Amino acid sequence: MTAPLTIALIDDEPAIRRLLRTALEGEHHRTVEAGNGADGLICVAQRQPDVVLLDLGLPDMDGLEVLDRLREWTDVPVIIITVRDEPEEKIAALDSGADDFITKPFHTGELLARIRSVCKRLHPAEQGALLEAGPLRIDFLGRVVSAGGHPVELTPTEYRILQTLARHHGKIVTKSTLLQQVWGGAGTTTDEHLRVHLAAIRKKLRVRGCDDLIQTETGVGYRLAARKS
């Protein structure tokens, strides 16, 4: 990141806010804080941060309610910070518009990496019709996928899966979202169909030197890693 960001911290634990503030200000970012959901909504509206770090366990309202209310009027990137580790909670947050999540306790280096990832999507127009992630290159206009300068031959379904992941580059895409966007939510399509197609995509990418670009978030979904060339 080349410019400092303003990052809103919405968490009721002063110790967590202090930890986050120290880590973020050490990277030259500015922080604004709120200890509950109501104050957090006001903080985001008044200070217009670049990124929001949102705890789910707030004293006055659930973090998912805060997220829903934010998404009524802003698309600011939101990273969920939570002690809840159930896949259903994470899926609900992502389906409600969260950009990512991280489970407490966490390493500040991982959090900073997640922030860098969501910030790459602050200006999505810059992606345009071409995406590059490491050796992988996707030309959306020509519907051409290559890796290391060599073509990667995908079936139409495999291409739609990779295209969906690429359009959300660096962000977790839930299994339900993939099923909806690739197959239209057809009732006959299952998680097992998705796993089979992903295994085929990974195999084709692996032979071109793209070993770990498609990452699995167990029980939740998948992401195309935000790896630089």
N, C-alpha and C positions, 0 to 999 in steps of 0.2 A: 504494500500500500504506500503510495507516494505522498498522500496528504493526511493530516490528522482527521479523525472522525469524532463526531459527538455520539456517545453511546449511552442509552438510558438503561439504568439498572433498576428493575422492579422486583424486589425481594424483601421479605420481612425480617431476614436475619442480618443484623448489623455486621457480624463477623464476615459473612459472605460478601456483602457489599464492600467492606473494607479490603478484602482480598482481591476482588475484581477491580476496585478503583486503583489499587497499587499496581496490579499487573497491566492495566490498560494505560494508566498515566505514565508508566515506565516505557510504553511504546509511543508516547507523545499524543495519546488520544485524550479527549475531554470526556468527562462523565457527568451525568445528571442522575439523581436518585429518587426513588419513591419506595416507601415501606408497605404499601398496600395497593390494591387494584384501582380504587377510586383516584388516589393521588397519582398513580401511574398513568392513567388515561389523561389526566390534566397535564402531567409532565410532558407526555408525547405531543399533545395538542399545542402546548405553549412553546416547547423547546425544539420541536421538529428534529429529533435525532436522526442520524444516519442508520443506526442499528438499535434494536431493542433486545435486551437480555431479560427474559420473563420467567419468573418462578411460577410453578403451578399451585403450590400450597400457600396461598395468600390468606390473611386473616379475615378479610371482608367479603371476598368473592373468589371463586375458583379461577385459576389462571386461564382456563379455556374460555370462560366468559369474557375475561379481559381481551383475549385474542379475538373472539368473535366481534366484540365491539370495536376493536381497532380496525378489523377488516371491513367494517361498514364504511370507513372513510379514508383509510390509508393503506398503501402497499409497502410500508417500511419493512425491511427485513427483520424477522423476529426469530431469535434462537431461544428455545425453551431450555431452562435449567431446572432440573427436577430430581428428587430422590426416588420418584416412582419409576420402576423398571419394567412394568408390565407392557408387552407389545401393544395391547389395546389402547393404553393411554397415549403412547407415542403415535399410533396410527390416527387417533382422534385429533391430536394436535396438528399433525401434518395435513390431514384432510380439512382442518379448519383454517389452514393458511400459514402455519408455521414453516419457516424455511429450513430449520434444522433443530436438533435437540442434543443435549449433553447431560449425562447422568451424574449427580453428586455421589461421592466426591470425584472431582475431576482434576486433571493436570492443567495448569494455566496455559502451557504450550499448546495443548489440544484445543482449548477454547480459542486462542489466538488464531490457530489454523482454521477453525470453523468460521471465525469472523472474516478472515481473508477470503475464504471460499464464497460466503454470501455477498461480500463486497464486489466480487467479480461480476455479480448479476445486478449491481446498482444501475448499470447502463447497458441493458440487454441489446440495444440497437447496435452496439459495437460488434456483437457477434455476427450479425448479418446472416448471409447465406453460407458461411463457412465456419467450421469449428475445428480447432486443433487441440489435441490433448496428448502430449508426448508424441509418439510416432503415429498416433491415430489422426486421420484427417477425414472430415465428413463434409462433402459438398451437397448442401440441402437442395440447391437449385437443380443440379444435375443428378441428384440421388446417387452419388458415387461415394463409396467408402474405400479408403486406402490406408495402408500402414507401412511406414518405411519406404514409401514410394511405390509399393506394390498393391494392386487391387485386392480387395477383400470381397469375395462373392457371397452375397447374402440372399436368402429367399425373401419374398415380399414381407412375410410376417416377421422374420428376423430383422429386416431393415426398419420396420415400424417400431419394433421394441427398442432398437438402438437409437432411432430418431427421437423417441419419447424421452429416453434417458438423457440424450444429448441436449435436448431443448431445456432440460432442467439440470444442466451440467453442474456437478458438485453438490446437488441437492438430492435428498432421499426421495424416491418416488415409491409410494406405497403399492403393494400388489394389486389392491382394488383399483387404483388409478391406472396402472398398466393394463389391467384386464378391460377397463372401460375404454381407454383411448386406443388400444390396439384391436380389440375384438368387439367393442361397443357394448361390453358387459353381457355378452351372450351367455345364457345360463348353462350351456353345455361346455364352456371353457373353464378349466379349473387351474388351481395353483400348480398342479403337476404339469399341465401343458406349458405353462410359463417357464417352469424349471427346465423342461426338456429343451425348449427353444433357447433359453439363456445358456445352457450348457453347450449347445451347438455354436452360438455366437462366440462364447469364450474360447472354444477350441479353434475356431477360425482366426480369432485375433491372436491367440497364443503362438501360432505358427509364424505370425508376422512380427513377433516380439512385443506384443501387448499382453503381458501376463496378468496384471492385477488392476486393470482399468475399471472393470465392473465389480463393484464391491457389494457384498450382501450384508444388510442389517437384519440380523436374525429375527424372524417373526414379524418383520415390519415391511421391508421392501428392498430396493436396490438403488445404488447411485453410480453414476459415471464419475470417476475420480477427477478432481480438478488438478490434473498434473500438467505442468508446463513443459514445453518443448526444450 
